[in-house]
């Protein structure tokens, strides 16, 4: 486990160095992309039927916001001057704009990402019924027919891809709590005894992918029941 952890973090350091070479322009682009995405989704979702989707969306969005705020809180508690921060994008802002502005940049970015998680989850819920098949008697048949009638673009069905991305983006946020745990133990011998972050992330993403058809099938069954009562 220690060997795997060391190799994983070496790979992350290499990736961070590549991002650091771009510096401040990448930091500005990243913030604008998140802010623009949040505004675009808010505009798009205004035209969707959101009835019945708000309770679950508020829970998912609330958990996401808590996770991202916990992340920046533990970072500032462990290193108020960001001397131990490893995020090359954030460090580029510190170097170019100073610590106070960098803290505002980091906090606003976390708030926007938390908002995006809630918006993407609402987008997922609003769009999944359009991908349901007309009939399915089991999970296998449901998954085989899921999204088959959606319009094609360049030979693929973008509807299921967008829906899956929305689901995954929204529900990746709880993984941030594991990052918070690792950061809280960075000076502890227990740090290297825990599974490395890239491995846990890969397993978490695999779990999300496996849960996607099951969650949609359960929603389909509820939708079928509601339709039959009309």
C-alpha positions as CSV (number, residue, x, y, z in Angstrom):
1,X,0.0,0.0,0.0
2,X,2.9,2.4,0.8
3,X,4.5,1.7,-2.6
4,X,1.2,2.3,-4.4
5,X,0.6,5.5,-2.4
6,X,4.1,6.8,-3.3
7,X,3.7,6.1,-7.0
8,X,0.2,7.7,-7.1
9,X,1.3,10.9,-5.5
10,X,4.4,11.1,-7.7
11,X,2.1,11.0,-10.7
12,X,-0.1,13.7,-9.2
13,X,3.1,15.9,-8.7
14,X,4.0,15.4,-12.3
15,X,0.5,16.5,-13.4
16,X,0.6,19.5,-11.0
17,X,3.9,20.6,-12.5
18,X,2.3,20.6,-16.0
19,X,-0.6,22.8,-14.8
20,X,1.8,25.1,-12.9
21,X,3.6,25.8,-16.2
22,X,0.5,27.5,-17.5
23,X,-0.1,29.5,-14.4
24,X,-2.4,32.4,-14.0
25,X,-4.2,32.2,-17.4
26,X,-5.4,28.7,-16.5
27,X,-6.6,29.9,-13.1
28,X,-8.6,32.7,-14.7
29,X,-10.0,30.3,-17.3
30,X,-11.0,27.7,-14.7
31,X,-12.9,30.3,-12.6
32,X,-14.7,31.7,-15.6
33,X,-15.6,28.3,-16.8
34,X,-17.2,27.4,-13.4
35,X,-19.0,30.7,-13.1
36,X,-20.2,30.5,-16.7
37,X,-21.3,27.0,-16.3
38,X,-23.3,27.8,-13.1
39,X,-25.1,30.7,-14.9
40,X,-25.8,28.7,-18.0
41,X,-27.3,25.8,-16.1
42,X,-29.4,28.2,-14.0
43,X,-30.8,29.7,-17.2
44,X,-31.4,26.3,-18.8
45,X,-33.1,24.8,-15.7
46,X,-35.6,27.6,-15.4
47,X,-37.3,26.1,-18.5
48,X,-37.4,22.6,-17.1
49,X,-40.2,20.9,-15.1
50,X,-38.6,20.8,-11.7
51,X,-41.7,19.6,-9.7
52,X,-40.8,16.8,-7.3
53,X,-37.1,17.2,-7.8
54,X,-36.3,19.9,-5.2
55,X,-36.0,17.8,-2.0
56,X,-33.4,15.4,-3.4
57,X,-31.6,18.3,-5.1
58,X,-31.3,20.3,-2.0
59,X,-29.8,17.4,-0.1
60,X,-27.3,16.6,-2.8
61,X,-26.4,20.2,-3.2
62,X,-26.1,20.7,0.5
63,X,-23.8,17.8,0.9
64,X,-21.7,19.0,-2.0
65,X,-21.4,22.5,-0.6
66,X,-20.5,21.1,2.9
67,X,-17.8,18.9,1.3
68,X,-16.2,21.8,-0.7
69,X,-16.3,24.2,2.2
70,X,-14.8,21.6,4.5
71,X,-12.0,21.2,2.0
72,X,-11.1,24.8,1.9
73,X,-11.5,25.1,5.7
74,X,-9.0,22.3,6.4
75,X,-6.6,23.7,3.9
76,X,-6.6,27.2,5.6
77,X,-6.4,25.6,9.0
78,X,-3.4,23.5,8.2
79,X,-1.7,26.3,6.2
80,X,-3.1,29.7,6.5
81,X,-0.5,31.2,4.2
82,X,-1.0,28.3,1.7
83,X,2.6,27.3,2.0
84,X,1.6,23.7,2.0
85,X,-1.0,24.0,-0.7
86,X,-0.4,21.7,-3.7
87,X,-3.0,23.0,-6.1
88,X,-0.9,24.7,-8.8
89,X,-3.9,26.8,-10.0
90,X,-4.5,28.3,-6.6
91,X,-0.7,28.8,-6.1
92,X,-0.5,30.7,-9.4
93,X,-3.2,33.1,-8.0
94,X,-1.2,33.5,-4.7
95,X,2.0,34.3,-6.6
96,X,0.4,36.8,-9.0
97,X,-2.4,38.4,-6.9
98,X,-1.4,38.0,-3.3
99,X,-2.9,35.9,-0.4
100,X,-6.1,37.9,0.3
101,X,-7.2,37.7,-3.3
102,X,-6.2,34.1,-3.5
103,X,-8.4,33.2,-0.5
104,X,-11.3,35.0,-2.1
105,X,-10.6,33.2,-5.4
106,X,-10.5,29.8,-3.6
107,X,-13.7,30.4,-1.5
108,X,-15.7,31.7,-4.5
109,X,-14.5,28.8,-6.6
110,X,-15.6,26.3,-3.9
111,X,-19.0,27.9,-3.6
112,X,-19.5,27.9,-7.4
113,X,-18.5,24.2,-7.6
114,X,-20.9,23.3,-4.8
115,X,-23.7,25.2,-6.6
116,X,-22.8,23.4,-9.9
117,X,-23.2,20.0,-8.1
118,X,-26.7,20.9,-7.1
119,X,-27.5,22.2,-10.6
120,X,-26.1,19.1,-12.3
121,X,-28.1,16.9,-10.0
122,X,-31.3,18.8,-10.9
123,X,-30.4,18.5,-14.6
124,X,-29.9,14.8,-14.2
125,X,-33.3,14.3,-12.5
126,X,-35.1,16.6,-15.0
127,X,-33.7,14.8,-18.0
128,X,-33.8,11.1,-17.1
129,X,-37.5,10.6,-17.7
130,X,-36.9,11.6,-21.4
131,X,-34.5,8.6,-21.7
132,X,-36.8,6.0,-20.2
133,X,-38.0,3.3,-22.5
134,X,-41.7,2.9,-23.1
135,X,-41.7,-0.6,-21.6
136,X,-39.2,-2.7,-19.6
137,X,-39.7,-5.7,-17.5
138,X,-36.4,-5.8,-15.7
139,X,-33.1,-4.1,-15.2
140,X,-31.3,-5.7,-18.1
141,X,-34.1,-4.8,-20.6
142,X,-34.4,-1.3,-19.1
143,X,-30.6,-0.7,-19.5
144,X,-30.6,-2.1,-23.0
145,X,-33.4,0.3,-24.1
146,X,-32.3,3.3,-21.9
147,X,-31.9,6.4,-24.1
148,X,-32.2,4.4,-27.4
149,X,-34.9,6.8,-28.7
150,X,-33.0,10.0,-27.9
151,X,-31.7,12.0,-30.9
152,X,-28.3,11.1,-32.3
153,X,-25.4,13.5,-32.9
154,X,-22.5,12.3,-35.0
155,X,-23.7,8.8,-34.6
156,X,-24.0,8.8,-30.8
157,X,-26.8,9.5,-28.3
158,X,-25.7,12.6,-26.4
159,X,-28.7,12.5,-24.1
160,X,-27.5,9.5,-22.0
161,X,-23.9,10.8,-21.9
162,X,-25.0,14.2,-20.6
163,X,-27.3,12.6,-18.1
164,X,-24.5,10.3,-16.8
165,X,-22.1,13.2,-16.6
166,X,-24.6,15.2,-14.6
167,X,-25.2,12.3,-12.2
168,X,-21.5,11.7,-11.7
169,X,-20.5,15.3,-11.4
170,X,-23.1,15.9,-8.7
171,X,-22.3,12.8,-6.7
172,X,-18.5,13.0,-6.9
173,X,-18.6,15.7,-4.2
174,X,-18.8,13.3,-1.2
175,X,-15.4,12.0,-2.2
176,X,-14.0,15.4,-1.2
177,X,-14.5,14.3,2.5
178,X,-11.8,11.7,1.9
179,X,-9.5,14.4,0.7
180,X,-10.3,16.4,3.9
181,X,-9.5,13.3,6.0
182,X,-6.1,12.9,4.2
183,X,-5.3,16.6,4.7
184,X,-6.2,16.4,8.4
185,X,-3.7,13.5,8.8
186,X,-0.9,14.9,6.6
187,X,1.5,15.1,9.6
188,X,0.4,11.8,11.1
189,X,2.0,8.3,10.5
190,X,-1.6,7.2,9.6
191,X,-1.4,9.2,6.4
192,X,0.5,6.6,4.4
193,X,-1.4,3.7,5.9
194,X,-4.6,4.9,4.2
195,X,-5.4,4.0,0.6
196,X,-4.0,6.5,-1.8
197,X,-6.3,9.1,-3.1
198,X,-6.1,8.1,-6.8
199,X,-7.0,4.5,-5.9
200,X,-10.0,5.5,-3.7
201,X,-11.1,8.0,-6.5
202,X,-11.0,5.2,-9.1
203,X,-13.1,2.9,-6.8
204,X,-15.5,5.6,-6.1
205,X,-16.0,6.4,-9.8
206,X,-16.5,2.7,-10.5
207,X,-19.2,2.7,-7.8
208,X,-20.9,5.7,-9.3
209,X,-20.9,4.0,-12.7
210,X,-22.4,0.8,-11.3
211,X,-25.1,2.7,-9.4
212,X,-26.2,4.7,-12.3
213,X,-28.4,2.1,-14.1
214,X,-29.8,0.8,-10.8
215,X,-30.8,4.3,-9.6
216,X,-32.4,5.1,-12.9
217,X,-34.2,1.8,-13.0
218,X,-35.8,2.4,-9.6
219,X,-36.8,5.9,-10.8
220,X,-38.3,4.3,-13.9
221,X,-40.4,1.9,-11.8
222,X,-41.7,4.8,-9.7
223,X,-42.5,6.7,-12.9
224,X,-44.3,3.6,-14.3
225,X,-46.4,3.4,-11.1
226,X,-47.3,7.1,-11.3
227,X,-48.3,6.8,-14.9
228,X,-50.5,3.8,-14.3
229,X,-52.4,5.7,-11.7
230,X,-53.3,8.5,-14.1
